[in-house]
Amino acid sequence: MPDLNEILGTLPSGAVVRLTDDEMTRSLRETYNTDAERARRKTAKQRIDFYQDAGYSYFCDDLRTLFKNTRVLEWRKALLPFALFQNFTKRVVHEVSTVYSQPASRTIRAANERYQEFQRAVRQDRRMRKVNRYLNLVNDLIVYPWVEESGRPRLDVVTPDKFAVIAHPNDPAQFVGAIIDRIPRGKPLPTAPHYMVCDAETWFYLDADWRMVPNSRKPHGRGRIPVILAQREPPDGALLDSTSGEDIISAHRALALLNVLLLKHQKSGTRVPYATGDTSNVARDQPMDDEHLIELGEGVALGSLDLGADPENYIKAGRAIIKQAAANHGIPESVFDLSYQATSGFEIELKRVGLKELREEQILDYRPLERDLADLQSRVMAGRPLAFNVDGWAIDFGDVAQPQAPLDRLSYWDKLEQLGLANRVEMYLTMNPELQLDEARAAVERNMDMYLDRVRLFQQAQGGPAADGTAEDGGEGNGVGMTLAERVDAVGVLIRAGFLPADALRALGLPPMRHLGLMPVTLKEEDAEGERAYDDEWPEPRGRGDQ
């Protein structure tokens, strides 16, 4: 595969003039160490700071732009730390980033247990949840799997304020390499490695002046670019999208300003005191409080000027901003102010149908991303203890559970189990997502053993099999050694005692049975010849309304 020396030496005609290392790094320096590139990184850094509650300096700049009077500016700035309680950016990002709200199930055909161990070591779902959130925040990411010297696998997520992507000279939308910041801590020498550059064949380091660090270029052996450019929605004719999502940042800044103004008027009240008359002998800066006496000179009178501002106006303005900005991303306003009252889980589901559709749309993009990542991870882990092959790779994104009452949720799972669409181990994992599959299976088996022990004790009390699991006639428990009629009678006893019919059948060793919705045959009329009036064939099941 061609390296950067060949790719960057491609002429508009398509002819290739291979560049030297110095010519290649000079091309990188002139293309990506520019004011436009630094401005793009600054914009990305601002979004990340807003998301991470580090937007104080940006809001200070906003106040300096809006308030020119020095004293007025200082009064507002003093309240700014108390006005940053509403992180609109974070709330929107979390609402629209639900692809990994439930763990995804990734499997391969061979050595699947090793692959599961690898995912646990990498913390794959947690890292991919970060990918989901930050892609919705900044639109573009570098996903970089690698292995530490200790042998521990890693999955790094690099945000666009810390990387540049290299495009083909004749196709600005073709990804051919990446430049990732690797600036050392402290005060590094200018000749120390500051940036890591990779293409499909090699990687190397650049110093602070974007010149290749001597002897740093080495083949990586991946057979492809060793990083993945993940994109929320690739722009036309370019690799990076630095503008989508600016509405969230704009709303965040507006809300911070409104909160400052709201707190200022709440602190200062709605009336401003003033004094008239000869105030030359009046002491300055006297505290105006109900616990202090104010001393005024003769002929001095106090008055008050009403500068009242109804705080409800600020609250309404904030809600209008939230409503409009949230609607851009399919989020109902009620999700933010918690104003709606739902009477059922289905009603809540209807409120969030826009977000559900957005999740399904994102899954279409994340499925190929996950497949590409699995391929790269298998190349990185080749020859290591947790190596795996991606043959037969598949992924099942976890479903977001619909809010349900506890009894409704149990009935729902019971119906899924009867239809063969789920099992009790899956249900246990849903209730205890921190467990592994083997742990959940063992827990379900223990619970079933305890349940069967109770059934055997009950059967013994009713004259059935003994509590030790043996039947009175020498057979084994669970209905073995009992006649069919005895087992049917025992099922009836268990059902009348409050056990579920499906569990009663299972405990007595009988297969699942469907009820026809008809009256018992013993209650049917006999025909003229004295035989029961039902056909040899089983009738079609009917509901109660069909009788």
N, C-alpha and C positions, 0 to 999 in steps of 0.2 A: 504494500500500500504506500502511496506517496506521503512524504513527510512535508513539513512546512517549507523547507527549502525549495521543493519542487512546486508546491501549491502556490506560494506567494510569488513564484517566478513565472506564473502562467500569464501570458500576454492576452490582450483582448481577442487576438486572432485564434487563440487556443494553443499556440505554440508554447513550449515550456523552456525557459532558460533558468537552469538551476542556480539558486543564489548561494553565496557563501554564508557562513554563520553570521559574520558581521553585517552583511547586507540584509539577511533575514531579520536579525534583531533590530536593525535600523528601521526596517519596514514596520515592525510591530510598534516601535517607539513613536514613529511619526503618525501612525493610525490610531493607536489606543492610549497614548499618554498625552491626551489633548484636553483643552478646556471643555469641549462638549462632553467628553467621556467623564471628566470629573464632575460636571454638572449633573449628569445622569446618576452617578454614584451618590451624589449629595441628596438628590430627590429620593432615592431608595432608602438612604439612611434616615431621612426625616420620617418616612412612613414607619420604619421599624422602631424608631424612637417613640413615636406616638403610640404604637401598639404595646410597647414595653414600659409605658408610663414614664417616659423620659423626655417629654415634650416641653418642659418648663422654659428652656432657652428660646424655643420657637415662639411660644406665647408671649414672652417678654418682647421679642421683636415685633409682634403684632401690636402690642400696647404702645410701643414707641412710635409705630407708624400712625396709630389712630389718635394719640393724645400728645400734643406738642407742648402744652404747659408742663413745666418740670414738676411742680408740686402736685398737680392733678395726676401726672404719670406715676409719681412715687406712691401716692395714696392707692392707686389701683394695683400697682405691683406688690404692695404689701399684702393685698388680699389674694393674689394669684395662687399661692400655695394651698389655700383653702378652697379654691374654685376648681381644682383638677380632680374632683371626685367622680366625674362622669367620663369614662373612657369609651366613647362611641365607636372608635375604630376597633377596639378589641371585641366589643359586643357584636358588631356586624360580622367580623371575621369568624367568630366562634359559631354564630348562628348558621352561616352558609357553609361551614366546613364540617360536614357530618359523615363523610365517606368512611372514616375509620372510627366513628363513635362506638361501633362494636368491632371486636377483633375480626380480621379477615382470616380465612382458612386457606393456606397455600400448601399444596401437596405435589409430590413428584412420584414417578412410577417405581423407581428403585431407591433403596436407602432413605426412605421417607423419614424414619426416626432421626437419622443424622441431620436431615434438612430441618426438622423441627427444632433440634438442639441448636443448630446454627441460628435460626430465627430468634430463639430465646437469648442467645449470646449477643446478637446485634440489637435486640429489643426492636424488632422490625416494625411492629404495629405502632409503637410510640414514635419512632422516627418518621414513619409514613404519615402519622397524624400531624407532625410538624410540617412535613412537606405540603399536606393539604391546606393547612392554615396559612403558611407563608406564601404559597402560590396564589391564594385568594387575596393576600395582602399586597404582594409586590410583583405578581404576574410571572416571574421567571426565577428559576433556581438552578444551581448545580448540585447534583446528587453524586457523591463520591465514595464508593466502597473501597476500603483498603484494610490492611492488617498491620497491627502494631508489632514492634520488635518482639514483644512477649508472646505473640501468636494470637492475641485477642482480635477478632474481626470488628471492624468499625463501619459505620455508615454516617458520613458527614453530610450536612445540609448547608450549602454555602449560599448566602443571600447576595443579591446583585450589587450591593455596595462594596463587595469584596472580590468581585471577579469581572473579567471582560471576556467576551466570546469572539473568536476569530472566524471571520466569514471568508468564503472563497472570493478572490478578486473579481471574478466574472459573475458571481451569483451571491448577492448580499444576504440571501435567506438560507444558504448552505453552511452548516456548522462543520468546521474542520479542525477546531482546537479551542483551548481555553487558557486563560491567564488567571491564576488564583493567587490572592495575597497570601504571603507567608512571611510577613514582616516580623522580625524577632522583637521580643520585649526589651524594655530598657532603651539604651542609646546604642544601637548597632552601628558598626562601621558601614560606610557607603558601599564597600565592596562585598559585604555579607549578602547572602541570598535574601531577597525581598519578595520575589514572585516566582511561582512555579508555572511552567508552560508545558502543555502536553498536546500531542497530536496522535495520529493513529499508530505511530511506530515508536516514538521516544518521548521522554520528558527531560526537562532541564530547568535550571534556575537563572533568573536575571537579578542583577544587583540594583541598587537604588537608582542608578542612571539608565536602567533598562538595557544593560549589556550582559552578555552571557557570562555566568560564573565559570571560570576555567575548570575543565574536567568534570562538569556536572551533567553532561548529556549522556543518557543511558537508555537502552531499549527497555521497555516495560513488559513486553511479552504478552500483552493482552489480546493482540490481534485486532484491535479496534481502539477508538478513543476511550481512555480509561475513566471518563466521567460522562454523566448523562445531563443534557440540558433539558430540564423539565419546564414546561410552559403551560400556563392556564389556557391561553388561546393564542397560538402563534400569529403575529401580525403579518400583513401582506408586505412583501418586499424587504423584510428586515428580520433580525433574529430576536431582538429584545423589545418589549412593550413597557415603556416607562410612564404611560399616561393613564391607562385604564385604572379606575378606582380612585381618581382624584376627588370624586364627589364625596367619598367617605372622609378624606382629610379635610376638605372644605367645611363639611358639617361639624367635624370635631373642633375645628378652630372657632367656628361661630358659637358653638355651645359653651366653650371655655370663656369666650368674651361675655356671653349673656350671664354666666354664673358669676363672673367678676362684678358686673353691674348690679346684679341682684344682691350680692353680699354687701356691696358698697352702700346701697340705699337702705338695707336692713341695719347696717351698723350706724349710719349717720342719722337714721330716722327720716321723717318727712318734713321737718321744719328746721330752718337755719336761724339761730339767734343773731341779733345785731343790737348795737348800742348807739344811742344818739345823745348829743349834748357835748359838754366839755370833758373829753376823756383823757386829757393830758396827765391827770393825776391818778388815773385808774391803773392798777397793777395789770400787767400783761400775762397772758397764758394761764389765767385762773381756771382750775378744773370746774366744769359745769356738771355737777352730779348732785343727787339728792342727799348725799352724805357730807357735802362741803358747803360752807357759807361763802357767797360771793360778795365782795366789797366793792361798792360803786361810789364815786364821788357825788357831790351835790350837783343836782341838775342833770344827772345822767339817767336816761331811761332805757329800759330793755324792751325789745320787740322781737317778733319772729316772722320769718319769711317762709311761706309755704312753698316748698319745692317737691311736694309729694309725688311719688311715682309708685303706682300700684304694682306690687310684686307679681300679681296675677298676669300682668302683661308680659313680663319676662318668661313666666312659666308657659304661657300660651305660645309665645314665639319659639321657645325651645321644643315644645311638642310639635309645632308645625315643621321645624327643621328635621326632627327625628322621623316624622311621618313620611315626608317627601324623600329623604335620603334612603330610608329603609325600604320604601316601595321600589326603589331602583333595583333592589336585590331580592325582591319577592318576599320581604319580611313584613308581616302585618304590624301595625303600630302597637296593637295590644300585647305583642310579645315583649315589648320594652317596658310599657307602663303597668303590665299585669292587670289590665282593667277588665278583661273578659272573664266570665264565669261559665265554665263548661259543666254540663250535667253528665257527660259520658266521655270515654276515651275516643269514641268515633267523632264526637264534636270537636275535640281538640285536634284530631287528625285533619278534619276539614279546614280548621284555621291555618294549619301548616302545610296545606297541599302544595303551595308554591315552593316551599323549601324542599319538600319531598321530590318534586319534579326536578329541582336543581341538583339534588343529590344523584338522582338517576342519570342526569346528563353528565355530571362529573365522573361517574363510574365508567362511562364509555371512554373517557380519556385516561383514566387511571389503570384500566385493564392492560392496554399495550405498554404503559409506563412500567407497571409491575413485571410484565413479561421481559421487557428490555433489561430491567434491573436484575432479575433472576439470572439472565444470561451473563451479565457482567460479573455478578457475584460468584457464579460458578467458575469463571475464568480466574478471578482473584484468589479463590480458595483451592485451585488445582494443586494437587500434591500435598495438601495440608490435612490434618486430622479430620476436619469437618468438611472435606471436599464432597461435592455432590454433582450430579448430572441433571440437566433440566429436561430430559426426555419425559414426556407425559406430564409436564408442569401444568397445574391448574390452580385457579383461585376462586374462592367463593366469598364475596363481600358480605359481612354480617348485616342482617336486617335490623333496622331501628325498631325497637319494641314499641308497640302502640300502648299508651297508658290504659290500664284496665284495673278494675277492682280485683282484689286477690282471688275471690271465688270465680269470677269470670275468666281470669287468666288460667286457673287450673282447669276449668271446663274446656277452654280453648286448646290447651296442650293435650288433654285427654282425647279430644276429637282428632287432633293431628296424629296421635299415636294409633288410634283405631284405623285411620285411613292409610297408615304406613308412611306418613310424611315426616315424622319425627320420632324420637325415642326419649326415654327418661334421662339418659346420659346427657343429651343435648339440653334438655330442660334444666338439669342440675348445673351445667356449665353456664347457662344463661343467668341463673340465680347466683352462681359463684364464679364470675369470670376470671378470678385470680388463679383458679385451679387448672392443672393440666388434664389431658384426656384420661390418662390412666388413673389419676387421683379421683376424678369424677366417677369413672366406671366402678372403682373399688367402693366408693361411698354409696352408690346406688345399690350395689350387691349387698353391702352390709345392711342397708335399710330394708331390702327385700327379705333377707334372712330373718331379721327381727320381726318383720310383718308375718312371715310364714310361721315363725315360732308361736306368735299369738294365735294364729288360725288353728294350729295343731292343739294348743291348749284348749281352745274353744271346742274343737271337735271332740276331744277327750271328755270334756264336761258334758257333751251331748250324747255320749256313748259311741263316738266314732273312733278313729285311729288314736293310738297312744301318743302322749306328749313327746316321746323320744323319737317320733317319726315312723314307728312301726305300726302296722294295722293289727287288729285283734286276731285276724286269721293268719298272721305270719307274714303278710305282705308289707310293702313299704308305705310311707305316708303319701300325702298329696293326692288322696283318692285312689291310690293303687291298692288293690285288694277289695275294693268296694264295688258293688254292682252299679250299673248305670242308674237304676232307680234311686239307690242310696246316695249316689253322688248328686243327682238332681235335687233330692230332698235337702242334702247338706247345703247346696247352693241357695235354696230358698231360705234356709235358716240364717245363712250369712247375710243375705240381702235384707231380711227382716231385722237383723241386728245392726244394720246401718252401713254395711260394706258395699262398695261399688259392684254392680253386676259383673263387669269385666274382670275385676280382681277376684271375685268369688269363683268365677269359672276357671281362672288361671290357677287358683289355689287348689282346686279339686281335680286338676289335670284335664279339664275340658277345653275344647277349642272355642275361640270367639264365635258368638252367634248373633245374628240379626233378628230383631223382633219384627214381625210382619204387620203390627198395628191392628191385628184382628183379635176377636174374642177367642178364648180357649176352645179347642175342638170339642171338648166334653160338654159344652153348652149349646152346640149346634143341634138343629133339629134333625131327626132321623127321616130317611125317605120311606116310601111305602113298603119297601121290603125289609125295613128294620135296620138297614145299614146306614152308616153315617154319611151325610150329604157333603162330602168334600172329595175333590178329584185326587187321582194318584199323583198328578203333577203339583209342584208347589205353586201357589198363587203368586201373582206379582205383588210386591210390597205396595201398600197404599197408606196414605196418611189418614188421620182421623177424619178429615173433611171429606174423604172419598168414600167413607163407609155408608 
